[in-house]
Amino acid sequence: MISEQAKGEPLAPPQLSTKQLTGIIAALALAAFTMILNETVLTVALPGIMADMNITAATGQWLTTGFLLTMSVVIPTTGFLLQRFNHRSLFMFAIISFLVGTVIAVIAPSFIFLLLARIIQALGTAIILPLLMTTTLTLVPAHKRGTIMGLNSIVIGVGPAIGPTVSGAVVHALGWHYIFALMLPIAVAVLILGAIFFKVPANARQMRVDGVSVVLSALAFGFLVYGISSIEHASTNPIPTILSFVIGLVSLAIFIKRQLRLSGQGRELLNLSAFKSRGFTLAIIMIMIAFGTMLGSLMIVPLLLESGKGIDSLKIGIMLLPGGVAQAIVSPIFGRIYDKRGPRPVLIPGAIMLAAGQWLYTTVNAETGLLVFMLIHIVFSIGLALLMTGLMSSAMASVDPRLFGHGSAIFNTGQQLGGAIGTTIFVTVMSVVANSKAEAGLDATNAQFAGAHYAFLIGAVLATIAVFIALGIKGSAAAKRS
């Protein structure tokens, strides 16, 4: 007799006690927070790593690029993984992978070992993010999802925001090795917490992986992210960048065509049916804009303050901290508003504040004080918190429960692509304009701020587009949905 699950029908959410449910979500959230924090901690530590390992900035940048490449290759496969393997097994694999990578990073004798460590860490991170979203959607009642997603958005939004703060303090006091050393006890604690609480009924299905789809996915998303990351250096040698985009786009087109064909047989690697929902599609566009402007801003603001104004990394980290704290405060509040009122009262003001933060950033110059930067960052961070809270819930609201795993994989892939695109646009525009202004005779500091002005201007235009997209998202209160 074939079970309902084997036929592809969703199982009813398991009846868990409040203690069990809290423990599972807490373990996942703490794991995701640690891993996402790890994604941005090297922004401040990179100069020290370059000096210790005698590498150039271009080489050192691979610690971030390699991380993003691994994420972009693995995340699209998680829709399949979440159906094929038990969620507890995936959780334990992700945490152990992150632990192994972190241990290698602590003792890394050379750059190659440190790069390997980052790739292994990214493997665990790529699995834990869709797992957090899917588990929340599966186990948490619909009328409480906004609140829990608000708490989850603290993890996804605040982690990258306070990464430079933590990194700056640790590097300033102890050195870059201790960034990874201090993560070890947290990862061990998460592993123990998960072993105790992460006990849900088996949810695996016997499915065969389509090897061709895996290869096409790796080629498509891997080459696209690499191409995006290499745009900054395309002026000197454009051939690798052009080839990366050609291979990536062709592979993506074949991948999409193959998934549409295989979905009729139930053998697809990534089910794209979620895009039939207008709300889901708009949410993906918005999350790409939000994550792109966030990571782009987090990349160039420290550069402006450290290289342009000579402010040390510790002060920069402290300046960014109130924005992260503001996100942590408002996320659960607006999660409850989402549960009662639906997405629009959360997404519209969030998009407006995100755009306002970007427009305010366009006004900064070499004379702008650190306090002004801090206030702008708080406005921007609150807007981001509102968007993260509403988008994670509204994106999945119209998606068939059977597609939660695939939907979360698409959502997280959009985040990573948006982050890679945003970072590249911001840094490339700032660099090109700054170099042009410097050649025209402007001093280095003002040239850099002039370049940042145009980068923020692009971010402001994109964020303004997100406001109009938010106005087009419909939806009733989560509590009213089944």
Sine and cosine of phi, psi and omega as CSV:
sin_phi,cos_phi,sin_psi,cos_psi,sin_omega,cos_omega
0.00,0.00,0.79,-0.61,-0.05,-1.00
-1.00,0.09,0.75,-0.66,0.00,-1.00
-0.96,0.29,0.32,-0.95,0.04,-1.00
-0.87,0.50,-0.61,0.79,-0.03,-1.00
-0.92,0.39,-0.64,0.77,0.00,-1.00
-0.89,0.46,-0.48,0.88,0.02,-1.00
-0.99,0.16,-0.04,1.00,0.03,-1.00
0.99,-0.11,-0.01,1.00,0.02,-1.00
-0.99,0.16,0.62,-0.79,-0.01,-1.00
-0.94,0.33,0.64,-0.76,0.12,-0.99
-0.96,0.26,0.45,-0.89,0.10,-0.99
-0.91,0.41,0.59,-0.81,0.00,-1.00
-0.82,0.58,0.74,-0.67,-0.01,-1.00
-0.89,0.45,0.57,-0.82,0.01,-1.00
-0.99,0.13,0.97,-0.24,-0.02,-1.00
-0.92,-0.38,0.51,-0.86,0.09,-1.00
-0.95,0.32,0.32,-0.95,0.03,-1.00
-0.85,0.52,-0.62,0.79,0.01,-1.00
-0.90,0.44,-0.70,0.72,0.01,-1.00
-0.89,0.45,-0.74,0.67,-0.03,-1.00
-0.89,0.46,-0.68,0.73,0.03,-1.00
-0.88,0.47,-0.67,0.74,0.00,-1.00
-0.90,0.44,-0.67,0.74,0.00,-1.00
-0.90,0.43,-0.76,0.65,-0.02,-1.00
-0.90,0.43,-0.63,0.78,0.01,-1.00
-0.90,0.44,-0.68,0.73,0.01,-1.00
-0.88,0.47,-0.71,0.71,0.01,-1.00
-0.91,0.41,-0.69,0.72,-0.04,-1.00
-0.91,0.42,-0.68,0.73,0.02,-1.00
-0.91,0.41,-0.63,0.78,0.05,-1.00
-0.89,0.45,-0.73,0.68,-0.01,-1.00
-0.90,0.43,-0.64,0.77,0.01,-1.00
-0.87,0.49,-0.73,0.69,0.00,-1.00
-0.88,0.47,-0.67,0.74,-0.05,-1.00
-0.95,0.32,-0.63,0.78,0.01,-1.00
-0.95,0.30,-0.58,0.81,0.11,-0.99
-0.84,0.54,-0.67,0.75,0.01,-1.00
-0.89,0.46,-0.43,0.90,-0.06,-1.00
-0.92,0.39,-0.51,0.86,-0.09,-1.00
-0.91,-0.42,0.01,1.00,-0.08,-1.00
-0.93,0.38,-0.37,0.93,-0.06,-1.00
-0.99,0.15,-0.10,0.99,-0.01,-1.00
-0.87,0.49,-0.59,0.81,0.01,-1.00
-1.00,-0.07,-0.47,0.88,-0.08,-1.00
-0.99,0.16,-0.27,0.96,-0.12,-0.99
-0.84,0.55,-0.69,0.72,0.03,-1.00
-0.83,0.55,-0.66,0.75,0.02,-1.00
-0.91,0.41,-0.64,0.77,0.04,-1.00
-0.90,0.43,-0.68,0.73,0.02,-1.00
-0.86,0.50,-0.67,0.74,-0.01,-1.00
-0.93,0.36,-0.69,0.72,-0.04,-1.00
-0.92,0.39,-0.60,0.80,-0.09,-1.00
-0.98,-0.20,0.03,1.00,0.07,-1.00
0.83,0.56,0.80,0.61,0.02,-1.00
-0.85,-0.53,0.32,-0.95,0.02,-1.00
-1.00,0.09,0.19,-0.98,0.02,-1.00
-0.90,0.44,-0.60,0.80,0.01,-1.00
-0.89,0.46,-0.64,0.77,0.04,-1.00
-0.94,0.34,-0.71,0.71,-0.02,-1.00
-0.88,0.47,-0.51,0.86,-0.01,-1.00
-0.89,0.45,-0.33,0.94,0.02,-1.00
-0.92,0.38,-0.31,0.95,0.08,-1.00
-0.91,0.42,-0.50,0.86,0.09,-1.00
-1.00,0.01,-0.69,0.72,-0.01,-1.00
-0.89,0.46,-0.69,0.73,0.02,-1.00
-0.89,0.46,-0.62,0.78,0.04,-1.00
-0.88,0.47,-0.75,0.66,-0.02,-1.00
-0.91,0.42,-0.63,0.78,0.01,-1.00
-0.88,0.48,-0.72,0.70,0.01,-1.00
-0.88,0.47,-0.71,0.71,0.03,-1.00
-0.86,0.51,-0.70,0.71,-0.08,-1.00
-0.93,0.36,-0.44,0.90,0.03,-1.00
-0.99,0.15,-0.64,0.77,-0.12,-0.99
-0.99,0.14,-0.66,0.75,-0.11,-0.99
-0.83,0.56,-0.68,0.73,0.01,-1.00
-0.88,0.48,-0.35,0.94,0.01,-1.00
-1.00,0.08,-0.17,0.99,-0.12,-0.99
-0.94,0.33,-0.39,0.92,0.10,-1.00
-0.86,0.52,-0.68,0.73,0.07,-1.00
-0.94,0.35,-0.72,0.69,-0.06,-1.00
-0.86,0.50,-0.62,0.78,-0.03,-1.00
-0.93,0.36,-0.37,0.93,0.07,-1.00
-1.00,-0.02,-0.55,0.83,-0.12,-0.99
-0.99,0.16,-0.54,0.84,-0.11,-0.99
-0.87,-0.50,0.47,-0.88,0.05,-1.00
-0.88,0.48,0.67,-0.74,-0.06,-1.00
-0.89,0.46,-0.57,0.82,0.04,-1.00
-0.90,0.44,-0.67,0.75,0.01,-1.00
-0.90,0.44,-0.66,0.75,0.03,-1.00
-0.90,0.44,-0.65,0.76,0.03,-1.00
-0.87,0.49,-0.75,0.66,-0.03,-1.00
-0.90,0.43,-0.63,0.77,0.03,-1.00
-0.89,0.46,-0.68,0.73,-0.02,-1.00
-0.90,0.44,-0.70,0.72,-0.03,-1.00
-0.92,0.38,-0.68,0.73,0.00,-1.00
-0.90,0.43,-0.63,0.78,0.06,-1.00
-0.87,0.50,-0.72,0.70,0.01,-1.00
-0.89,0.46,-0.65,0.76,0.03,-1.00
-0.88,0.47,-0.73,0.68,0.00,-1.00
-0.87,0.50,-0.72,0.69,0.03,-1.00
-0.87,0.49,-0.64,0.77,-0.01,-1.00
-0.92,0.39,-0.66,0.76,0.04,-1.00
-0.88,0.48,-0.70,0.71,0.02,-1.00
-0.88,0.48,-0.64,0.77,0.01,-1.00
-0.90,0.44,-0.62,0.79,-0.02,-1.00
-0.90,0.44,-0.65,0.76,-0.10,-0.99
-0.97,-0.23,0.12,0.99,-0.09,-1.00
-0.81,0.59,0.88,-0.48,0.00,-1.00
-1.00,0.09,-0.22,0.97,-0.04,-1.00
-0.48,-0.88,0.14,-0.99,-0.03,-1.00
-0.89,0.46,-0.63,0.77,-0.03,-1.00
-0.86,0.52,-0.68,0.73,0.01,-1.00
-0.92,0.39,-0.62,0.79,0.02,-1.00
-0.92,0.39,-0.63,0.78,0.06,-1.00
-0.90,0.43,-0.68,0.74,0.06,-1.00
-0.87,0.50,-0.66,0.75,0.02,-1.00
-0.87,0.49,-0.68,0.73,-0.01,-1.00
-0.91,0.42,-0.61,0.79,0.01,-1.00
-0.91,0.41,-0.68,0.74,0.02,-1.00
-0.92,0.39,-0.64,0.77,0.08,-1.00
-0.87,0.49,-0.67,0.74,-0.02,-1.00
-0.90,0.44,-0.54,0.84,0.04,-1.00
-0.86,0.51,-0.73,0.69,0.04,-1.00
-0.92,0.40,-0.65,0.76,-0.02,-1.00
-0.89,0.45,-0.66,0.75,-0.04,-1.00
-0.89,0.46,-0.50,0.87,0.00,-1.00
-0.99,0.10,-0.63,0.78,-0.15,-0.99
-0.94,0.33,-0.52,0.85,-0.06,-1.00
-0.93,0.38,-0.79,0.61,0.08,-1.00
-0.90,0.45,-0.52,0.86,0.01,-1.00
-0.91,0.41,-0.63,0.78,0.05,-1.00
-0.88,0.48,-0.74,0.68,-0.04,-1.00
-0.92,0.39,-0.72,0.70,-0.04,-1.00
-0.90,0.43,-0.67,0.74,0.01,-1.00
-0.90,0.44,-0.65,0.76,0.04,-1.00
-0.89,0.46,-0.71,0.70,-0.02,-1.00
-0.91,0.41,-0.55,0.84,-0.06,-1.00
-0.98,0.18,-0.67,0.75,-0.15,-0.99
-0.99,-0.10,-0.47,0.88,-0.09,-1.00
-1.00,0.01,0.75,-0.66,0.05,-1.00
-0.83,0.55,0.55,-0.84,-0.10,-0.99
-0.83,0.56,-0.61,0.79,-0.09,-1.00
-0.97,0.24,-0.07,1.00,0.04,-1.00
-0.90,-0.44,0.01,1.00,-0.11,-0.99
-0.91,0.42,-0.60,0.80,0.00,-1.00
-0.86,0.51,-0.68,0.73,0.01,-1.00
-0.89,0.46,-0.74,0.68,-0.02,-1.00
-0.92,0.38,-0.63,0.77,0.05,-1.00
-0.91,0.42,-0.52,0.85,0.10,-0.99
-0.88,0.47,-0.67,0.74,0.06,-1.00
-0.92,0.39,-0.63,0.78,0.04,-1.00
-0.90,0.44,-0.56,0.83,-0.01,-1.00
-0.92,0.38,-0.42,0.91,0.13,-0.99
-0.87,0.50,-0.69,0.72,0.00,-1.00
-0.87,0.49,-0.77,0.64,-0.13,-0.99
-0.98,0.21,-0.56,0.83,-0.03,-1.00
-1.00,0.00,-0.67,0.75,-0.08,-1.00
-0.97,0.23,-0.55,0.84,0.00,-1.00
-0.79,0.61,-0.85,0.53,0.03,-1.00
-0.90,0.44,-0.52,0.85,-0.06,-1.00
-0.93,0.38,-0.63,0.77,-0.04,-1.00
-0.99,-0.11,-0.04,1.00,0.05,-1.00
-0.80,0.60,-0.78,0.62,0.03,-1.00
-0.88,0.47,-0.53,0.85,0.03,-1.00
-0.90,0.43,-0.78,0.63,0.01,-1.00
-0.88,0.48,-0.72,0.70,-0.02,-1.00
-0.88,0.48,-0.71,0.70,-0.02,-1.00
-0.87,0.49,-0.68,0.73,0.00,-1.00
-0.92,0.39,-0.70,0.72,-0.05,-1.00
-0.93,0.37,-0.71,0.71,0.00,-1.00
-0.90,0.44,-0.65,0.76,-0.01,-1.00
-0.89,0.45,-0.63,0.78,-0.10,-1.00
-1.00,-0.03,-0.60,0.80,-0.19,-0.98
-0.82,-0.58,-0.53,0.85,-0.10,-0.99
0.89,-0.45,0.33,-0.95,-0.16,-0.99
-0.93,0.37,-0.49,0.87,0.01,-1.00
-0.83,0.55,-0.56,0.83,-0.09,-1.00
-0.96,0.28,-0.25,0.97,0.11,-0.99
-0.85,0.52,-0.70,0.72,-0.01,-1.00
-0.99,0.17,-0.59,0.81,-0.02,-1.00
-0.88,0.47,-0.61,0.79,-0.02,-1.00
-0.96,0.27,-0.31,0.95,0.05,-1.00
-0.98,0.20,-0.39,0.92,-0.08,-1.00
-0.85,0.52,-0.79,0.61,-0.01,-1.00
-0.89,0.45,-0.53,0.85,0.03,-1.00
-0.92,0.39,-0.69,0.72,0.01,-1.00
-0.90,0.44,-0.62,0.78,0.05,-1.00
-0.90,0.43,-0.67,0.74,0.02,-1.00
-0.89,0.46,-0.65,0.76,0.03,-1.00
-0.90,0.43,-0.65,0.76,0.01,-1.00
-0.87,0.49,-0.70,0.72,0.02,-1.00
-0.92,0.40,-0.69,0.72,0.01,-1.00
-0.87,0.49,-0.68,0.73,0.01,-1.00
-0.92,0.39,-0.64,0.77,0.01,-1.00
-0.88,0.47,-0.55,0.84,-0.02,-1.00
-0.98,0.18,-0.72,0.69,-0.19,-0.98
-0.98,-0.22,-0.44,0.90,-0.13,-0.99
-0.98,0.19,0.97,0.24,-0.01,-1.00
-0.77,-0.64,0.99,-0.16,0.04,-1.00
-0.80,-0.59,0.37,-0.93,0.02,-1.00
-0.83,0.56,0.53,-0.85,0.00,-1.00
-0.84,0.54,0.71,-0.71,-0.05,-1.00
-0.79,-0.61,0.31,0.95,-0.05,-1.00
-0.99,0.17,0.52,-0.86,0.09,-1.00
-0.85,-0.52,0.57,-0.82,0.06,-1.00
-0.97,0.25,0.96,-0.27,-0.03,-1.00
-0.70,-0.71,0.60,-0.80,0.07,-1.00
-1.00,-0.08,0.74,-0.68,0.02,-1.00
-0.98,0.19,0.65,-0.76,0.07,-1.00
-1.00,0.03,0.97,-0.25,-0.08,-1.00
-0.86,0.51,-0.60,0.80,0.01,-1.00
-0.89,0.45,-0.64,0.77,0.02,-1.00
-0.90,0.43,-0.63,0.78,0.02,-1.00
-0.88,0.47,-0.71,0.70,0.00,-1.00
-0.90,0.44,-0.71,0.70,0.01,-1.00
-0.88,0.47,-0.65,0.76,0.03,-1.00
-0.89,0.46,-0.71,0.71,0.00,-1.00
-0.89,0.45,-0.69,0.73,0.02,-1.00
-0.91,0.42,-0.71,0.70,-0.07,-1.00
-0.90,0.44,-0.87,0.50,-0.10,-0.99
-0.97,0.25,-0.55,0.83,0.04,-1.00
-0.90,0.43,-0.76,0.65,-0.02,-1.00
-0.94,0.33,-0.55,0.83,0.05,-1.00
-0.90,0.43,-0.72,0.70,0.01,-1.00
-0.90,0.43,-0.66,0.75,0.02,-1.00
-0.89,0.45,-0.68,0.73,0.02,-1.00
-0.88,0.47,-0.68,0.73,0.04,-1.00
-0.88,0.47,-0.69,0.72,-0.04,-1.00
-0.93,0.37,-0.41,0.91,-0.08,-1.00
-0.99,-0.12,0.03,1.00,-0.01,-1.00
-0.86,0.52,-0.60,0.80,-0.05,-1.00
-0.84,0.54,-0.53,0.85,-0.06,-1.00
-0.97,-0.24,0.17,0.98,-0.08,-1.00
-0.94,0.35,-0.36,0.93,-0.03,-1.00
-0.91,0.42,-0.52,0.86,0.00,-1.00
-1.00,0.07,-0.59,0.81,0.01,-1.00
-0.50,-0.87,1.00,0.02,-0.11,-0.99
-0.97,0.23,-0.25,0.97,-0.12,-0.99
-0.86,0.51,-0.76,0.66,0.01,-1.00
-0.86,0.52,-0.62,0.78,0.00,-1.00
-0.92,0.40,-0.71,0.70,0.00,-1.00
-0.89,0.46,-0.72,0.69,0.01,-1.00
-0.88,0.48,-0.64,0.77,0.00,-1.00
-0.88,0.48,-0.70,0.71,0.00,-1.00
-0.93,0.38,-0.63,0.77,0.00,-1.00
-0.89,0.45,-0.76,0.65,0.00,-1.00
-0.89,0.46,-0.70,0.72,-0.02,-1.00
-0.89,0.46,-0.73,0.69,-0.05,-1.00
-0.94,0.34,-0.66,0.75,0.04,-1.00
-0.90,0.44,-0.70,0.72,0.01,-1.00
-0.90,0.45,-0.62,0.79,0.01,-1.00
-0.91,0.42,-0.67,0.74,0.01,-1.00
-0.89,0.46,-0.69,0.72,0.02,-1.00
-0.92,0.39,-0.63,0.78,0.01,-1.00
-0.87,0.49,-0.73,0.69,-0.01,-1.00
-0.89,0.46,-0.71,0.70,0.00,-1.00
-0.87,0.49,-0.65,0.76,-0.02,-1.00
-0.93,0.36,-0.63,0.78,-0.01,-1.00
-0.91,0.41,-0.63,0.78,0.02,-1.00
-0.90,0.44,-0.60,0.80,0.01,-1.00
-0.95,0.30,-0.67,0.74,-0.05,-1.00
-0.96,0.28,-0.38,0.92,-0.04,-1.00
-0.89,0.46,-0.48,0.88,0.05,-1.00
-0.93,0.36,-0.34,0.94,0.02,-1.00
-0.98,-0.21,-0.05,1.00,-0.04,-1.00
0.95,0.31,0.40,0.92,-0.06,-1.00
-0.90,-0.43,0.21,0.98,-0.07,-1.00
-0.94,0.35,0.49,-0.87,0.09,-1.00
-0.98,0.18,-0.65,0.76,0.00,-1.00
-0.70,-0.71,0.91,-0.42,-0.02,-1.00
-0.99,0.17,0.87,-0.48,-0.08,-1.00
-1.00,-0.08,0.15,0.99,-0.03,-1.00
-0.88,0.47,-0.41,0.91,-0.02,-1.00
-0.85,0.52,-0.47,0.88,-0.02,-1.00
-0.94,0.33,-0.17,0.99,0.10,-0.99
-0.92,0.39,-0.37,0.93,0.04,-1.00
-0.99,0.11,0.85,-0.53,0.01,-1.00
-0.88,0.47,-0.65,0.76,0.00,-1.00
-0.89,0.46,-0.65,0.76,0.02,-1.00
-0.90,0.43,-0.71,0.70,-0.01,-1.00
-0.88,0.48,-0.71,0.70,0.01,-1.00
-0.90,0.44,-0.61,0.79,0.02,-1.00
-0.90,0.43,-0.61,0.79,0.03,-1.00
-0.90,0.43,-0.68,0.73,0.03,-1.00
-0.88,0.48,-0.68,0.73,-0.03,-1.00
-0.92,0.40,-0.64,0.77,-0.02,-1.00
-0.93,0.36,-0.53,0.85,0.06,-1.00
-0.91,0.41,-0.66,0.75,0.04,-1.00
-0.91,0.41,-0.71,0.70,-0.04,-1.00
-0.89,0.46,-0.74,0.67,-0.02,-1.00
-0.94,0.35,-0.58,0.81,0.02,-1.00
-0.90,0.43,-0.71,0.70,0.02,-1.00
-0.93,0.36,-0.57,0.83,0.01,-1.00
-0.91,0.42,-0.82,0.57,-0.04,-1.00
-0.93,0.37,-0.56,0.83,0.06,-1.00
-0.89,0.46,-0.70,0.71,0.02,-1.00
-0.91,0.42,-0.69,0.73,0.00,-1.00
-0.91,0.42,-0.38,0.92,0.03,-1.00
-0.98,0.17,-0.69,0.72,-0.14,-0.99
-1.00,-0.07,-0.39,0.92,0.05,-1.00
-0.88,0.47,-0.75,0.66,0.08,-1.00
-0.87,0.49,-0.58,0.81,0.04,-1.00
-0.89,0.45,-0.68,0.73,0.02,-1.00
-0.87,0.49,-0.73,0.69,-0.09,-1.00
-0.96,0.28,-0.61,0.79,-0.05,-1.00
-0.99,0.15,-0.78,0.62,-0.04,-1.00
-0.98,0.18,-0.65,0.76,-0.06,-1.00
-0.98,0.19,-0.69,0.73,-0.09,-1.00
-0.95,-0.32,-0.09,1.00,0.06,-1.00
0.95,0.30,0.43,0.90,0.01,-1.00
-1.00,0.06,0.70,-0.71,-0.08,-1.00
-0.96,0.27,0.32,-0.95,-0.14,-0.99
-0.88,0.47,-0.55,0.83,-0.01,-1.00
-0.90,0.43,-0.69,0.72,0.02,-1.00
-0.91,0.41,-0.61,0.79,0.03,-1.00
-0.90,0.44,-0.69,0.72,0.03,-1.00
-0.87,0.49,-0.67,0.74,0.02,-1.00
-0.91,0.41,-0.61,0.79,0.02,-1.00
-0.89,0.46,-0.59,0.80,-0.03,-1.00
-0.98,0.19,-0.30,0.95,-0.10,-0.99
-0.88,0.47,-0.69,0.72,-0.01,-1.00
-0.85,0.53,-0.54,0.84,0.05,-1.00
-0.90,0.44,-0.68,0.73,0.06,-1.00
-0.90,0.44,-0.65,0.76,0.03,-1.00
-0.90,0.43,-0.66,0.75,0.02,-1.00
-0.87,0.49,-0.66,0.76,0.05,-1.00
-0.87,0.49,-0.69,0.72,-0.02,-1.00
-0.90,0.44,-0.54,0.84,-0.03,-1.00
-0.97,0.24,-0.72,0.69,-0.15,-0.99
-0.99,0.11,-0.39,0.92,-0.08,-1.00
-0.85,0.53,-0.80,0.61,0.00,-1.00
-0.92,0.39,-0.50,0.86,0.03,-1.00
-0.89,0.45,-0.75,0.67,-0.02,-1.00
-0.97,0.22,-0.32,0.95,0.15,-0.99
-0.89,0.45,-0.66,0.75,0.04,-1.00
-0.93,0.37,-0.58,0.82,0.06,-1.00
-0.90,0.44,-0.64,0.77,0.05,-1.00
-0.87,0.50,-0.70,0.72,0.00,-1.00
-0.86,0.52,-0.57,0.82,-0.07,-1.00
-1.00,0.00,-0.58,0.81,-0.17,-0.99
-0.90,-0.44,-0.18,0.98,-0.04,-1.00
1.00,-0.02,-0.12,-0.99,-0.17,-0.99
-0.97,0.24,-0.55,0.84,-0.16,-0.99
-0.87,0.49,-0.69,0.72,0.02,-1.00
-0.91,0.42,-0.20,0.98,0.04,-1.00
-0.98,-0.20,-0.73,0.68,-0.10,-0.99
-0.95,0.31,-0.65,0.76,-0.07,-1.00
-0.91,0.41,-0.80,0.60,0.05,-1.00
-0.90,0.44,-0.52,0.85,0.03,-1.00
-0.89,0.45,-0.72,0.70,0.01,-1.00
-0.91,0.42,-0.62,0.78,0.01,-1.00
-0.90,0.44,-0.68,0.73,-0.01,-1.00
-0.94,0.33,-0.58,0.82,0.07,-1.00
-0.88,0.47,-0.72,0.70,0.03,-1.00
-0.90,0.43,-0.66,0.75,0.01,-1.00
-0.87,0.49,-0.67,0.74,0.03,-1.00
-0.87,0.49,-0.67,0.74,0.01,-1.00
-0.92,0.39,-0.66,0.75,0.04,-1.00
-0.91,0.42,-0.61,0.79,0.05,-1.00
-0.91,0.42,-0.59,0.81,0.04,-1.00
-0.89,0.46,-0.49,0.87,0.00,-1.00
-0.93,0.38,-0.23,0.97,-0.04,-1.00
-1.00,-0.04,-0.14,0.99,-0.08,-1.00
-0.96,0.27,0.48,-0.88,0.07,-1.00
-0.56,-0.83,-0.12,-0.99,-0.08,-1.00
-0.89,0.45,-0.35,0.94,-0.01,-1.00
-1.00,-0.06,-0.10,0.99,-0.05,-1.00
-0.92,0.39,0.75,-0.67,-0.04,-1.00
-0.98,0.21,0.30,-0.95,-0.03,-1.00
-0.90,0.43,-0.54,0.84,0.01,-1.00
-0.89,0.46,-0.64,0.77,0.01,-1.00
-0.91,0.41,-0.68,0.73,0.07,-1.00
-0.85,0.53,-0.67,0.74,-0.02,-1.00
-0.89,0.45,-0.71,0.71,-0.02,-1.00
-0.91,0.42,-0.66,0.75,0.04,-1.00
-0.89,0.46,-0.67,0.74,-0.01,-1.00
-0.90,0.44,-0.57,0.82,0.04,-1.00
-0.91,0.41,-0.71,0.70,0.03,-1.00
-0.86,0.52,-0.75,0.66,0.00,-1.00
-0.87,0.49,-0.68,0.74,-0.05,-1.00
-0.92,0.39,-0.63,0.77,0.04,-1.00
-0.90,0.44,-0.69,0.72,0.06,-1.00
-0.86,0.51,-0.67,0.74,0.02,-1.00
-0.90,0.44,-0.65,0.76,0.00,-1.00
-0.88,0.48,-0.69,0.73,0.02,-1.00
-0.89,0.45,-0.67,0.74,0.00,-1.00
-0.91,0.42,-0.72,0.70,-0.02,-1.00
-0.88,0.48,-0.65,0.76,0.00,-1.00
-0.89,0.45,-0.74,0.68,-0.07,-1.00
-0.98,0.20,-0.60,0.80,-0.10,-0.99
-0.94,0.35,-0.64,0.77,-0.02,-1.00
-0.89,0.45,-0.57,0.82,0.01,-1.00
-0.99,0.15,-0.74,0.67,-0.08,-1.00
-0.93,0.36,-0.50,0.86,0.00,-1.00
-0.87,0.49,-0.59,0.81,-0.09,-1.00
-0.99,-0.12,-0.10,0.99,-0.13,-0.99
-0.87,0.49,-0.58,0.82,-0.05,-1.00
-0.97,-0.25,0.21,0.98,-0.01,-1.00
-1.00,-0.04,0.69,-0.72,0.06,-1.00
-0.83,0.56,0.74,-0.67,0.00,-1.00
-0.78,0.62,-0.48,0.88,0.03,-1.00
-0.92,0.39,-0.31,0.95,-0.05,-1.00
-0.97,-0.25,0.20,0.98,-0.02,-1.00
-0.84,0.55,-0.69,0.72,0.00,-1.00
-0.88,0.47,-0.70,0.71,0.01,-1.00
-0.93,0.36,-0.65,0.76,0.02,-1.00
-0.88,0.47,-0.68,0.73,0.02,-1.00
-0.93,0.38,-0.55,0.83,0.07,-1.00
-0.90,0.44,-0.69,0.73,0.03,-1.00
-0.90,0.43,-0.69,0.72,-0.02,-1.00
-0.86,0.51,-0.73,0.68,-0.03,-1.00
-0.95,0.30,-0.51,0.86,0.12,-0.99
-0.90,0.44,-0.67,0.74,0.06,-1.00
-0.86,0.50,-0.65,0.76,0.05,-1.00
-0.85,0.52,-0.76,0.65,-0.06,-1.00
-0.91,0.41,-0.67,0.74,0.04,-1.00
-0.90,0.43,-0.68,0.73,0.04,-1.00
-0.87,0.49,-0.67,0.74,0.03,-1.00
-0.90,0.44,-0.69,0.73,0.01,-1.00
-0.90,0.43,-0.69,0.73,0.00,-1.00
-0.91,0.42,-0.72,0.69,-0.03,-1.00
-0.88,0.47,-0.72,0.70,0.01,-1.00
-0.87,0.50,-0.70,0.71,-0.02,-1.00
-0.90,0.43,-0.71,0.71,0.00,-1.00
-0.87,0.49,-0.75,0.66,-0.05,-1.00
-0.88,0.47,-0.77,0.64,-0.07,-1.00
-0.93,0.37,-0.67,0.75,-0.04,-1.00
-0.91,0.41,-0.73,0.68,0.00,-1.00
-0.88,0.47,-0.71,0.70,0.01,-1.00
-0.87,0.50,-0.70,0.71,-0.04,-1.00
-0.91,0.41,-0.72,0.69,-0.05,-1.00
-0.90,0.44,-0.74,0.67,-0.02,-1.00
-0.92,0.39,-0.67,0.74,0.01,-1.00
-0.88,0.48,-0.68,0.73,0.02,-1.00
-0.90,0.44,-0.66,0.75,0.02,-1.00
-0.90,0.44,-0.69,0.73,0.01,-1.00
-0.92,0.39,-0.62,0.79,0.01,-1.00
-0.91,0.41,-0.64,0.77,0.04,-1.00
-0.91,0.41,-0.45,0.90,0.02,-1.00
-0.99,0.15,-0.06,1.00,0.08,-1.00
0.95,-0.33,0.00,1.00,0.01,-1.00
-0.97,0.23,0.59,-0.81,0.00,-1.00
-0.91,0.41,0.35,-0.94,-0.16,-0.99
-0.85,0.53,-0.68,0.73,-0.06,-1.00
-0.90,0.43,-0.77,0.64,-0.01,-1.00
-0.93,0.37,-0.52,0.86,0.06,-1.00
-0.90,0.43,-0.65,0.76,0.00,-1.00
-0.92,0.40,-0.66,0.75,0.03,-1.00
-0.92,0.39,-0.56,0.83,0.06,-1.00
-0.90,0.43,-0.66,0.75,0.05,-1.00
-0.90,0.44,-0.67,0.74,0.01,-1.00
-0.90,0.43,-0.56,0.83,0.01,-1.00
-0.84,0.54,-0.73,0.69,-0.01,-1.00
-0.94,0.34,-0.56,0.83,0.06,-1.00
-0.90,0.45,-0.72,0.69,0.03,-1.00
-0.91,0.40,-0.52,0.86,0.01,-1.00
-0.90,0.43,-0.67,0.74,0.06,-1.00
-0.90,0.44,-0.69,0.72,0.05,-1.00
-0.87,0.50,-0.63,0.78,-0.01,-1.00
-0.92,0.40,-0.65,0.76,0.02,-1.00
-0.90,0.43,-0.71,0.70,0.03,-1.00
-0.88,0.47,-0.69,0.73,0.00,-1.00
-0.91,0.41,-0.55,0.84,0.05,-1.00
-0.92,0.39,-0.61,0.79,0.09,-1.00
-0.86,0.50,-0.64,0.77,0.02,-1.00
-0.88,0.48,-0.52,0.85,0.04,-1.00
-0.88,0.47,-0.72,0.70,0.00,-1.00
-0.92,0.39,-0.57,0.82,0.06,-1.00
-0.90,0.43,-0.67,0.74,0.01,-1.00
-0.86,0.50,-0.60,0.80,0.02,-1.00
-0.90,0.43,-0.39,0.92,-0.03,-1.00
-1.00,-0.01,-0.10,0.99,0.00,-1.00
-1.00,0.09,0.82,-0.57,0.01,-1.00
-0.97,-0.24,0.19,-0.98,0.08,-1.00
0.42,-0.91,0.59,-0.81,0.06,-1.00
-1.00,-0.08,0.08,-1.00,-0.02,-1.00
-0.87,0.50,0.61,-0.79,-0.01,-1.00
-0.86,0.52,-0.54,0.84,-0.04,-1.00
-0.89,0.45,-0.38,0.92,-0.05,-1.00
-1.00,0.00,-0.17,0.98,-0.01,-1.00
-1.00,0.03,0.46,-0.89,0.02,-1.00
-0.98,0.20,0.00,0.00,0.00,0.00
